[in-house]
């Protein structure tokens, strides 16, 4: 059995159509390291090919966690049984919320 990867899964607005490089550099600036980023273009392609009717579905990418700012994604995570951290756009402690959420994924 292979070990699980803990990789933030970033798609939510407004990062959806940014390049993977730009997303990675933004996160690095805030001290958040990721192994892989899936942008909206890749997300749509994969979910369509698997006939998955959801805006986000991290298990399709073998991810343990999704980080987003949309409450609807939180609802999808409960309905489809995947882990998500929902960060309010006005949350001034968003970096800590993400870091703490990553620590609590198991």
N, CA, C and O atoms as a DFTB+ gen file, in Angstrom:
424 C
 N C O
     1  1       0.842      -1.180       0.000
     2  2       0.000       0.000       0.000
     3  2       0.888       1.244       0.000
     4  3       1.781       1.373       0.837
     5  1       0.646       2.132      -0.915
     6  2       1.477       3.319      -1.023
     7  2       1.073       4.343       0.034
     8  3      -0.098       4.414       0.406
     9  1       2.017       5.130       0.516
    10  2       1.674       6.154       1.507
    11  2       0.836       7.248       0.868
    12  3       1.016       7.570      -0.306
    13  1      -0.079       7.819       1.639
    14  2      -0.912       8.908       1.127
    15  2      -0.093      10.179       1.037
    16  3       0.771      10.449       1.871
    17  1      -0.384      10.947       0.011
    18  2       0.254      12.244      -0.157
    19  2      -0.653      13.295       0.442
    20  3      -1.875      13.196       0.335
    21  1      -0.084      14.280       1.058
    22  2      -0.857      15.418       1.528
    23  2      -0.504      16.589       0.636
    24  3       0.566      17.186       0.754
    25  1      -1.408      16.900      -0.244
    26  2      -1.143      17.934      -1.232
    27  2      -2.340      18.861      -1.307
    28  3      -3.434      18.413      -1.651
    29  1      -2.170      20.144      -0.995
    30  2      -3.280      21.056      -1.201
    31  2      -3.733      21.052      -2.657
    32  3      -2.918      21.032      -3.580
    33  1      -4.996      21.070      -2.832
    34  2      -5.623      21.007      -4.139
    35  2      -6.248      22.364      -4.379
    36  3      -7.245      22.700      -3.740
    37  1      -5.695      23.145      -5.273
    38  2      -6.111      24.532      -5.428
    39  2      -6.821      24.766      -6.748
    40  3      -6.253      24.562      -7.821
    41  1      -8.058      25.194      -6.655
    42  2      -8.816      25.493      -7.860
    43  2      -9.684      26.725      -7.710
    44  3      -9.971      27.415      -8.689
    45  1     -10.090      26.995      -6.518
    46  2     -11.141      27.976      -6.279
    47  2     -10.845      29.362      -6.785
    48  3      -9.691      29.750      -6.971
    49  1     -11.881      30.077      -6.998
    50  2     -11.794      31.445      -7.450
    51  2     -11.002      32.254      -6.424
    52  3     -11.204      32.007      -5.235
    53  1     -10.149      33.168      -6.757
    54  2      -9.867      33.625      -8.111
    55  2      -8.672      32.929      -8.768
    56  3      -8.182      33.410      -9.789
    57  1      -8.194      31.822      -8.219
    58  2      -6.995      31.180      -8.764
    59  2      -7.295      30.265      -9.940
    60  3      -6.365      29.807     -10.604
    61  1      -8.548      29.988     -10.217
    62  2      -8.921      28.956     -11.170
    63  2      -8.200      29.020     -12.503
    64  3      -7.733      27.996     -13.000
    65  1      -8.102      30.181     -13.079
    66  2      -7.527      30.258     -14.416
    67  2      -6.122      30.851     -14.431
    68  3      -5.593      31.191     -15.489
    69  1      -5.528      30.969     -13.256
    70  2      -4.127      31.383     -13.195
    71  2      -3.263      30.206     -13.618
    72  3      -3.683      29.051     -13.559
    73  1      -2.046      30.524     -14.047
    74  2      -1.135      29.444     -14.390
    75  2      -0.687      28.745     -13.116
    76  3      -0.706      29.326     -12.031
    77  1      -0.290      27.503     -13.264
    78  2       0.197      26.739     -12.113
    79  2       1.423      27.429     -11.511
    80  3       1.582      27.465     -10.291
    81  1       2.267      27.962     -12.351
    82  2       3.473      28.644     -11.872
    83  2       3.115      29.851     -11.004
    84  3       3.705      30.055      -9.943
    85  1       2.154      30.643     -11.455
    86  2       1.761      31.833     -10.693
    87  2       1.149      31.440      -9.339
    88  3       1.418      32.085      -8.326
    89  1       0.339      30.395      -9.326
    90  2      -0.248      29.919      -8.067
    91  2       0.854      29.457      -7.127
    92  3       0.856      29.809      -5.947
    93  1       1.791      28.671      -7.645
    94  2       2.887      28.147      -6.819
    95  2       3.728      29.288      -6.223
    96  3       4.089      29.243      -5.046
    97  1       4.036      30.297      -7.024
    98  2       4.829      31.424      -6.534
    99  2       4.081      32.223      -5.466
   100  3       4.679      32.674      -4.490
   101  1       2.789      32.393      -5.654
   102  2       1.983      33.098      -4.649
   103  2       2.009      32.337      -3.331
   104  3       2.226      32.932      -2.275
   105  1       1.793      31.037      -3.383
   106  2       1.801      30.229      -2.162
   107  2       3.182      30.223      -1.513
   108  3       3.298      30.306      -0.290
   109  1       4.213      30.127      -2.323
   110  2       5.582      30.130      -1.781
   111  2       5.850      31.427      -1.020
   112  3       6.496      31.418       0.028
   113  1       5.359      32.521      -1.544
   114  2       5.511      33.813      -0.887
   115  2       4.976      33.769       0.545
   116  3       5.542      34.387       1.446
   117  1       3.878      33.033       0.744
   118  2       3.259      32.918       2.064
   119  2       3.769      31.721       2.869
   120  3       3.236      31.426       3.938
   121  1       4.792      31.033       2.367
   122  2       5.386      29.931       3.104
   123  2       4.635      28.620       2.988
   124  3       4.825      27.728       3.815
   125  1       3.789      28.483       1.981
   126  2       3.023      27.251       1.775
   127  2       3.634      26.505       0.592
   128  3       3.701      27.026      -0.522
   129  1       4.080      25.270       0.855
   130  2       4.678      24.454      -0.197
   131  2       3.679      23.410      -0.666
   132  3       2.975      22.811       0.147
   133  1       3.616      23.194      -1.951
   134  2       2.745      22.163      -2.519
   135  2       3.539      21.308      -3.497
   136  3       4.527      21.755      -4.081
   137  1       3.088      20.077      -3.661
   138  2       3.739      19.174      -4.615
   139  2       3.112      19.260      -5.993
   140  3       3.787      19.057      -7.002
   141  1       1.828      19.558      -6.038
   142  2       1.128      19.595      -7.323
   143  2      -0.026      20.576      -7.233
   144  3      -0.652      20.718      -6.183
   145  1      -0.297      21.238      -8.318
   146  2      -1.430      22.151      -8.429
   147  2      -2.247      21.738      -9.641
   148  3      -1.702      21.467     -10.711
   149  1      -3.548      21.694      -9.462
   150  2      -4.462      21.427     -10.565
   151  2      -5.257      22.702     -10.796
   152  3      -5.960      23.172      -9.902
   153  1      -5.144      23.260     -11.993
   154  2      -5.924      24.463     -12.285
   155  2      -7.253      24.070     -12.924
   156  3      -7.513      22.893     -13.169
   157  1      -8.074      25.058     -13.185
   158  2      -9.427      24.787     -13.679
   159  2      -9.431      24.040     -15.003
   160  3     -10.278      23.174     -15.222
   161  1      -8.509      24.360     -15.875
   162  2      -8.446      23.702     -17.191
   163  2      -8.243      22.195     -17.018
   164  3      -8.972      21.398     -17.608
   165  1      -7.267      21.812     -16.222
   166  2      -7.003      20.387     -15.995
   167  2      -8.167      19.735     -15.256
   168  3      -8.559      18.613     -15.580
   169  1      -8.720      20.432     -14.268
   170  2      -9.837      19.904     -13.484
   171  2     -11.020      19.543     -14.386
   172  3     -11.552      18.435     -14.314
   173  1     -11.415      20.475     -15.221
   174  2     -12.564      20.236     -16.112
   175  2     -12.330      19.046     -17.028
   176  3     -13.215      18.214     -17.227
   177  1     -11.132      18.978     -17.579
   178  2     -10.801      17.891     -18.510
   179  2     -10.906      16.524     -17.826
   180  3     -11.517      15.601     -18.365
   181  1     -10.316      16.400     -16.654
   182  2     -10.302      15.110     -15.952
   183  2     -11.704      14.729     -15.468
   184  3     -12.132      13.589     -15.649
   185  1     -12.414      15.668     -14.861
   186  2     -13.748      15.336     -14.354
   187  2     -14.693      14.970     -15.495
   188  3     -15.512      14.062     -15.353
   189  1     -14.587      15.660     -16.612
   190  2     -15.420      15.328     -17.766
   191  2     -15.092      13.930     -18.278
   192  3     -15.999      13.158     -18.589
   193  1     -13.811      13.598     -18.369
   194  2     -13.413      12.282     -18.883
   195  2     -13.873      11.144     -17.969
   196  3     -14.050      10.013     -18.422
   197  1     -14.064      11.443     -16.689
   198  2     -14.525      10.431     -15.726
   199  2     -16.018      10.537     -15.438
   200  3     -16.545       9.824     -14.583
   201  1     -16.694      11.428     -16.154
   202  2     -18.128      11.628     -15.991
   203  2     -18.503      11.944     -14.541
   204  3     -19.480      11.413     -14.015
   205  1     -17.723      12.805     -13.910
   206  2     -17.974      13.227     -12.531
   207  2     -18.686      14.568     -12.571
   208  3     -18.171      15.541     -13.122
   209  1     -19.875      14.612     -11.983
   210  2     -20.696      15.819     -11.997
   211  2     -20.477      16.597     -10.702
   212  3     -21.296      16.538      -9.784
   213  1     -19.383      17.314     -10.641
   214  2     -19.021      18.106      -9.473
   215  2     -18.055      19.183      -9.925
   216  3     -17.322      19.001     -10.897
   217  1     -18.055      20.314      -9.216
   218  2     -17.097      21.354      -9.595
   219  2     -15.680      20.982      -9.179
   220  3     -14.713      21.363      -9.838
   221  1     -15.562      20.238      -8.083
   222  2     -14.261      19.799      -7.575
   223  2     -14.406      18.362      -7.081
   224  3     -15.436      17.993      -6.516
   225  1     -13.369      17.556      -7.298
   226  2     -13.355      16.195      -6.766
   227  2     -11.904      15.746      -6.638
   228  3     -11.384      15.069      -7.525
   229  1     -11.242      16.119      -5.532
   230  2      -9.823      15.826      -5.344
   231  2      -9.428      14.356      -5.488
   232  3      -8.325      14.085      -5.962
   233  1     -10.276      13.387      -5.100
   234  2      -9.872      11.991      -5.285
   235  2      -9.558      11.633      -6.745
   236  3      -8.802      10.695      -6.996
   237  1     -10.121      12.357      -7.695
   238  2      -9.819      12.106      -9.109
   239  2      -8.349      12.387      -9.423
   240  3      -7.820      11.910     -10.427
   241  1      -7.694      13.165      -8.559
   242  2      -6.288      13.516      -8.748
   243  2      -5.406      12.879      -7.680
   244  3      -4.224      13.200      -7.564
   245  1      -5.995      11.972      -6.903
   246  2      -5.287      11.282      -5.821
   247  2      -4.818      12.267      -4.750
   248  3      -3.740      12.103      -4.178
   249  1      -5.635      13.294      -4.483
   250  2      -5.328      14.286      -3.462
   251  2      -6.125      13.996      -2.196
   252  3      -7.241      13.481      -2.254
   253  1      -5.546      14.327      -1.071
   254  2      -6.175      14.130       0.224
   255  2      -6.992      15.329       0.678
   256  3      -7.838      15.198       1.563
   257  1      -6.756      16.486       0.095
   258  2      -7.312      17.716       0.620
   259  2      -7.556      18.735      -0.487
   260  3      -6.803      18.823      -1.457
   261  1      -8.635      19.506      -0.311
   262  2      -8.928      20.603      -1.235
   263  2      -9.066      21.889      -0.428
   264  3      -9.693      21.893       0.631
   265  1      -8.495      22.958      -0.912
   266  2      -8.604      24.266      -0.256
   267  2      -9.347      25.198      -1.198
   268  3      -9.002      25.313      -2.374
   269  1     -10.369      25.860      -0.675
   270  2     -11.198      26.703      -1.535
   271  2     -11.784      27.841      -0.714
   272  3     -11.690      27.851       0.514
   273  1     -12.389      28.799      -1.404
   274  2     -13.062      29.897      -0.716
   275  2     -14.567      29.877      -0.937
   276  3     -15.263      30.806      -0.527
   277  1     -15.072      28.847      -1.569
   278  2     -16.495      28.761      -1.871
   279  2     -17.214      27.783      -0.942
   280  3     -16.817      26.625      -0.816
   281  1     -18.277      28.265      -0.293
   282  2     -19.047      27.409       0.615
   283  2     -19.653      26.218      -0.119
   284  3     -19.814      25.147       0.465
   285  1     -19.984      26.394      -1.374
   286  2     -20.552      25.295      -2.167
   287  2     -19.600      24.116      -2.281
   288  3     -20.035      22.964      -2.319
   289  1     -18.311      24.396      -2.336
   290  2     -17.320      23.320      -2.381
   291  2     -17.320      22.560      -1.056
   292  3     -17.116      21.347      -1.028
   293  1     -17.551      23.280       0.039
   294  2     -17.687      22.624       1.332
   295  2     -18.868      21.668       1.350
   296  3     -18.785      20.580       1.919
   297  1     -19.957      22.070       0.731
   298  2     -21.142      21.209       0.630
   299  2     -20.824      19.987      -0.229
   300  3     -21.182      18.864       0.124
   301  1     -20.146      20.211      -1.366
   302  2     -19.748      19.092      -2.223
   303  2     -18.823      18.131      -1.483
   304  3     -18.919      16.916      -1.657
   305  1     -17.933      18.669      -0.661
   306  2     -16.992      17.802       0.057
   307  2     -17.732      16.877       1.018
   308  3     -17.350      15.720       1.190
   309  1     -18.791      17.388       1.642
   310  2     -19.596      16.542       2.528
   311  2     -20.397      15.524       1.729
   312  3     -20.480      14.356       2.108
   313  1     -20.983      15.965       0.630
   314  2     -21.814      15.077      -0.204
   315  2     -20.990      13.973      -0.857
   316  3     -21.442      12.832      -0.957
   317  1     -19.777      14.313      -1.304
   318  2     -18.946      13.354      -2.036
   319  2     -17.822      12.760      -1.186
   320  3     -16.989      12.002      -1.684
   321  1     -17.808      13.109       0.086
   322  2     -16.876      12.521       1.046
   323  2     -15.399      12.780       0.714
   324  3     -14.599      11.848       0.643
   325  1     -15.054      14.046       0.513
   326  2     -13.639      14.407       0.423
   327  2     -13.363      15.530       1.408
   328  3     -14.273      16.257       1.805
   329  1     -12.103      15.665       1.799
   330  2     -11.721      16.657       2.806
   331  2     -11.460      18.007       2.143
   332  3     -10.820      18.098       1.096
   333  1     -11.979      19.056       2.792
   334  2     -11.808      20.403       2.258
   335  2     -11.629      21.389       3.404
   336  3     -12.186      21.222       4.489
   337  1     -10.843      22.410       3.134
   338  2     -10.725      23.563       4.020
   339  2     -11.340      24.730       3.257
   340  3     -10.892      25.078       2.164
   341  1     -12.365      25.325       3.841
   342  2     -13.008      26.473       3.205
   343  2     -12.533      27.720       3.935
   344  3     -12.734      27.872       5.140
   345  1     -11.906      28.599       3.186
   346  2     -11.353      29.833       3.744
   347  2     -12.192      31.005       3.254
   348  3     -12.333      31.224       2.051
   349  1     -12.739      31.746       4.191
   350  2     -13.518      32.933       3.839
   351  2     -12.592      33.979       3.213
   352  3     -11.479      34.179       3.700
   353  1     -13.024      34.639       2.158
   354  2     -12.184      35.662       1.519
   355  2     -11.749      36.779       2.465
   356  3     -10.715      37.410       2.244
   357  1     -12.522      37.026       3.506
   358  2     -12.194      38.105       4.450
   359  2     -11.388      37.624       5.652
   360  3     -11.063      38.417       6.536
   361  1     -11.066      36.346       5.695
   362  2     -10.341      35.769       6.836
   363  2      -8.892      36.256       6.830
   364  3      -8.110      35.901       5.948
   365  1      -8.551      37.063       7.813
   366  2      -7.180      37.592       7.898
   367  2      -6.186      36.539       8.376
   368  3      -4.977      36.727       8.239
   369  1      -6.672      35.448       8.928
   370  2      -5.810      34.367       9.411
   371  2      -5.858      33.158       8.485
   372  3      -5.724      32.022       8.939
   373  1      -6.049      33.394       7.201
   374  2      -6.208      32.293       6.262
   375  2      -4.984      31.395       6.172
   376  3      -5.120      30.188       5.972
   377  1      -3.806      31.956       6.314
   378  2      -2.584      31.149       6.222
   379  2      -2.560      30.133       7.358
   380  3      -2.298      28.951       7.133
   381  1      -2.833      30.591       8.574
   382  2      -2.849      29.682       9.723
   383  2      -3.963      28.653       9.608
   384  3      -3.776      27.493       9.978
   385  1      -5.114      29.061       9.103
   386  2      -6.222      28.119       8.937
   387  2      -5.820      26.997       7.993
   388  3      -6.119      25.831       8.255
   389  1      -5.156      27.328       6.917
   390  2      -4.714      26.310       5.952
   391  2      -3.653      25.425       6.603
   392  3      -3.751      24.200       6.541
   393  1      -2.659      26.019       7.213
   394  2      -1.586      25.222       7.838
   395  2      -2.142      24.301       8.912
   396  3      -1.749      23.136       8.982
   397  1      -3.055      24.797       9.756
   398  2      -3.655      23.958      10.795
   399  2      -4.525      22.861      10.188
   400  3      -4.525      21.729      10.670
   401  1      -5.254      23.190       9.148
   402  2      -6.081      22.182       8.481
   403  2      -5.254      21.074       7.868
   404  3      -5.644      19.907       7.901
   405  1      -4.115      21.435       7.311
   406  2      -3.227      20.427       6.717
   407  2      -2.709      19.491       7.817
   408  3      -2.627      18.280       7.614
   409  1      -2.366      20.045       8.965
   410  2      -1.882      19.211      10.076
   411  2      -2.937      18.228      10.548
   412  3      -2.605      17.134      11.005
   413  1      -4.213      18.605      10.440
   414  2      -5.290      17.780      10.972
   415  2      -5.826      16.737       9.985
   416  3      -6.705      15.950      10.335
   417  1      -5.308      16.727       8.768
   418  2      -5.762      15.732       7.792
   419  2      -5.029      14.428       8.066
   420  3      -3.804      14.404       8.190
   421  1      -5.780      13.360       8.157
   422  2      -5.124      12.075       8.430
   423  2      -5.816      10.923       7.827
   424  3      -5.370       9.786       7.979
